[in-house]
Amino acid sequence: MIIHNTERTSLFIDGSSLYSASRGLGFDVDYRKMLDFFARRCHLLRAHYYAAILDTEEYSPIKPLTDWLSYNGYFLVTKTAREYTDQSGRRRIKGNMDIEIAVDMMEAAPRIDHAVLFTGDSDFRRVVEAVQRQGVRVTVVSSMRSSPPLIGDDLRRQADQFVDLADIADDITRRPAEPRPRQTPIRHPADQLSEPE
């Protein structure tokens, strides 16, 4: 990834897209390491994280993450996801954050040199082009290596730089748990007594 340490840079992270890409590649993102990775390489102005949250009484698995992000250096942008029933009677959730990301990128463009957009959605091609016309360099981070690939060709071609999430995984991934040394299983005394001699 080409990042210049003098560039005023902002991150625009489509939370659901990043989650899908990282899961497709088989790892979890360590958001503290991600922030450190960019802060060491550029003049990081802001890291935006976008998430649609279902507003119900039920426990939301994304809530602990969004709480942590908001207290640890991320600018959290959320909205309430809508629940609806489709024509076949299945329960669906709609929570698209495209407009919020596009508006924030356009508003930030006069104050930044580099936008790093974490998404693979080709719908962003037009906003990428618009901020490029204002002199902003745009890097898109997604994945070609996941199955299926999660980056649209139009967006990848429009970006100044495309970075496959797999290429920076070592810098932004939680460390795997240390393998435990293999030990002889501890057996219950009753099992030992019942064994034939």
Buried (B, 14 or more C-beta within 10 A) or exposed (E): BEBEEEBBBBBBBBBBBBBBBBEBBEBEBBBBBBBBBBEEBBBBBBBBBBBBBBEEEEEBEBEEBBEEBEEEBBBBBBBEBEEEEEEEEEEEEEBBBBEBBBEBBBEBBEEBBBBBBBBBBBBBBEBBEBBBEEEBBBBBBBBBBBEEBBBBEBBBEBBBBBBBBBEBBEBBBEEEEEEEEEEEEEEEEEEEEEEEE
